């Protein structure tokens, strides 16, 4: 048993009257001891549930990210100091609505906006379709790539994927605890705002509850992240709904505080009921159809999301221009070509 960790656990687990928040340094220390399994299983499980009940502070989340940065993997900056969009998605996947996150990544890369996504396997507590399985359904398997391969993939195609079980295996130690505790720990928020890229970054993350957005904003400010986009997205993802107003917070280096956007797809003739996630084969067929330039139920969702992110991440004058650009990329086969380019790169890897 670690007596050092026990003192940290006592600090956050003593209840509302005598409990205290951890400092940034203490949170980093606790995270390191958890990931390296210096704490006992009983201590780790108690910490996860106590921290969830207490709710993390921005300072604690910043410390957790400090530990992730020290222990985890990291891609090197691209030549020319290009800004790379890092898109965090819930690691426990999607279970109700059809995701277009992978397609958004292809659209951005096809438009010349470099992007990195990251994730792992099917994860508690939702056990939904993880992003890695969506990519595999598109004929792309990132699970065996080394970090240097991911670096070359990003440089050549403008798209990279960090598969955490291979590139950051320490975080896999948390999976059994998430399953046994049955609740998302604060590390689930860390996953959304973790950036495995060292250069200029535009961080994109989704959330469900407004307090999570505030935690994210405070954490990113402490971490010096100047460019970010936070979205109240479908199932906590960064996918915008076609069925309701999109609530978005943006921040740029020139901003003194975040800017609030409220966008409704109806104003751009893209409103519809969000596409439900039925069977995985049916969903993948729809996704492949959109990439091939076909019109189906998922097309409006792709145009809405791709258009917004192209406007936000690129140099387009307005959202209408972003939507028009996505439509052109799809109908002219540019998105499909980008998918083929990624497939060809992977086929050439030993």
N, C-alpha and C positions, 0 to 999 in steps of 0.2 A: 504494500500500500504506500502511496505517496502522501506524506504529511504535508508537503507544500501544496499539492492539489487539494487536499482536504480543507486547508485554510481558505483557499479560493472558493470552494464549494460552500463552506459555511457562510461566507460573506454574502453570496447571492441567494442562499437557501434558508435564511433565518426569518423569513416572513416580512410583512409590510412595516412592522414597527422597528425591528432591529437589523433587518437586512440592508445591504449597501450595494451600490453599483461597483463594478470593477473599473479600474483605470484602463486606459488603452494598453499600457504595458502588461497589466495583469491579464487582460483578455487575450493578448497575443501569447502570453505564457501558458494560459489554460488551453488554448487551441493547439499549441505545439505539443503539449503533454497528452492531449486527446488523440491527435493524429498519429503521434509516435507511440501511442499506447503505453505511456509511462504511468498513467492513471489506471486503476483497476476497472473492470467492467461495471461493478456496482457504482463506483465514483462517476464514471462517464455517463451512465444512464441517469443517475440522480442529477448531474449537472444539466443534461439536456432538458429534462422535464422542469427542473427548477428555473432554468433560464427562460424557458417558454412561458411559464406562469408569471414570472417577474416582468417579462418583456425586455428586450435588449435596448440599450441606448446607442446613439450614433457613435459615441466614443468606444463602446465595446465592439460594435461591428467593425469599426476602423481597425481595432487591434486584431480582430479575427482575420481581416484582410491582410494585415501586416504579416501574420503567420503564413497565410496562403502564399503570399508573395515570396517569403523566405524559403518555404519548403517546396513550392510547386514548380511547374514548368513555365517557360516564358519564351515567346517568339521574339526574334530580334527585329528592330525597325527596318522597314523597307527603304530602299534608296530614294533620295529626294524628299525625305521627311513627309511622305504621304500620310494623311489621316486614315486610319483603319477603323471601320465600324465593328465594334464587338457586341454581338447580340446574345444576351443571356436569356435562356428559356427555362421553365420549370423542369427540374431533373426527373420529376415523377410523371412527366408526360401529359398527354391529353386523353380524356375519356368521353367527352360529350360533344365537342365540336371539331370539325375537320381543320387541322392546322395547315397554314401556308407558309410557315417560317422558313422551311427549306427552299421553297420557290422564291420567296423574297430575297434570300441570299443569292440565288442564281440570277435574279433580275438585277440586283445591285452590281454583281460582278460583271454581268453582260454589259452594263452601262458604264463600266470603268470605275466603280466605287469598290475598293477592296474591303473585304468583310471576313471576320472570323466568328465562327460559332463553336459552342462547346457543350458537352453533355456526356452522359453515361448510359447504362442499360436501364431496363425496367426497374422502377424505384418505388419504394413505399413513400407515402401512404396511399397514393392514388393508383399506382400500378397501371398507368395509361401508356399510350404509345410514345416511347421516347424518340427524340429527334434522330438518333442513330439508326433506328429501324425504318424511319421514313426515307432516309438516304439509301439504306440498303434496298428498299423497295424501288428506288429509282436506278438501281444498278450501280450504286456507289458504296463501297465498304471502306470506312476509315479505320477499322478496328486494329489493323496490323501495321499502320504507319508509324514510323519513328518520328521523333520531334523534328529531326533534320528534314525528313520527307515532307512534313507539314509546312516547314519553312519554305522549301522549294515549290511546293504546291501553291502557296500563297503568292510567291513571287511570280510564278509563271501564269497562273489563272486568275489571280485576284480573289481567290476563295481559299480559306483554310478551315479545318475542323480539328479541335482538340478533343480527343476521345479520352476522358479522364481515367478510366481503368488502366490504360496503357501509359499515358503521359503524366498522370498525377495519381498513382495508385494509393497514396496515403489516404485520400478522401474516401476510398472504398471501405475503410475501417468503420465508417459511420453507418453503412447500409444496414447491418444487422440490428443496430440500436434503433434506427428509424422504424424498422419492421416491428420490433418488440415493444417499443414505447407507443407506437400507433398514432403519433402526432408529429407534424413537421417541427423540427427544432429550429432555432434561430440561424443555424448553418444554411437552411434553405434560402434565407434572404441573402446570405453571403454568396451563395452560388449564382444568384441572379446578377450581382454587381461585381463579381470577380472578373478581372481582365487578364488573360494570359498573353498580353502583348505589351512590349516595352516602349514602343514609339508613341507618336501622337494618336490619341484614341478618342473616338466618339462612342460612348457607352450607351447601349439601348437595353432597357429592362422593363419587364411588365410587373404589375402588382394587382392585387384584388382589393385590399382594405386601405383606406386613406392613411391610417397611421403608418403603414409600411412605406408609403411614399415619403412621408416626413422623415422616417428613419434613414431611407436611402439618400435623401437630399442632404441631411446632416452629415452622413458618413462620407459621401462623395466630396463634400466641402472640406472635411478634415483630411481627406486623402489627396486633395489638390486636383480632382477631376473637374476640368473646366467645361468640357463639352459632353452633354448627356441628353437623353430623351427617355422619359419615364411614361409608360402607357398603362392606363387601366384597361388591360386587354382581356381577351377571352381566356378564361380559366387561369388567370395570372400570367399569361404569356404576353409577348409583345405584338400579337396579332390583333388588329383593330376589328371590331364588330361591324357588320353591315346592317345591324338591326337596332342600333342605338347610337347616341352621340359619343364620339371618342373624346375622352378626357386625357389630356396630354400635358406634361410639364417639360419644357425645354430650357436648356442653359447653354450659353456660348461664352467664350473667353471675354467678350466685351460686356457681358451682362453683370449688373450688380446683384441681381436676384433672378430667380427662375421666372419664365414666362408661361402663362397658362393658355392652352389652345383648347377650344371645344369645336369639333368638326362633326357634321352629320352627313353620312353618305347620301341622304336624300337630296342634298343641295348639289350633288354631282351626278345624280341619276344612277347611283350605285347601291341604293338601299334594297334589301331583301332579307328574308329570314336567314340567320346563320346556318350554314350547311351542317347537319348533324353527322357525327361520326358513327357510321353503321358498322359494316364489316371492313377489316383492313384491306382485303383485295379490292372491294368496291371503291374505297377511298383512294387507293393508289391508282386505280384506273382513271378516276376523275382527275387526279393530280397530273398524271402522265398526259391526259388529254389536253389540259390547259397548256402544258409545256409544248405540246405539238401544235398549238395554235387553234385548237378546237374550242367551240363554245359549249359550256356545260354549267351546271349549278355552281361550280367553284370559281368560275371565271371572274365574276364581279368581286368576290373576296380577294382574288389575286390582283385585280386592277386597283382596288381600293388601298390595299396594303402596299403593293409595289409602288403605286403612285405617290402615296404619302412619304414613304421612306426615300424614294428618289428625290423628291422635293426637299426633304429634310437633310439628306446626306450629300446630295449633289449640288450643282450650281444652277438649278432651274428656277425661273422667276416666280412660279406659283404652283399650286396643287394640280390645277387643270393641266399644266404642261407635264407634270409628273405622270398623270394618268395617261395622257396621250403618248408619252414616251414608252410606257410599259406596253400599251396596246401595239405600238409599232415593233417593239422588241419581240413580242410574242408572235405576231402575224408574219414577220419576216424571218422567223426561225432563229433569231439571235440567242434567245434563252436556251433553246434546244442545243444550239452549237456550243454554248458554254458548258452545258451538262456533258456533252460528248468530249469536250476538252478535258474536263475533270476525270471522266472515265478513262480516257486515253493515258493521262498522266499516271493514274493508279495502275493501269495495265503494264506500264513500263517500269514500275518499281519492283525491285527484287523481292 
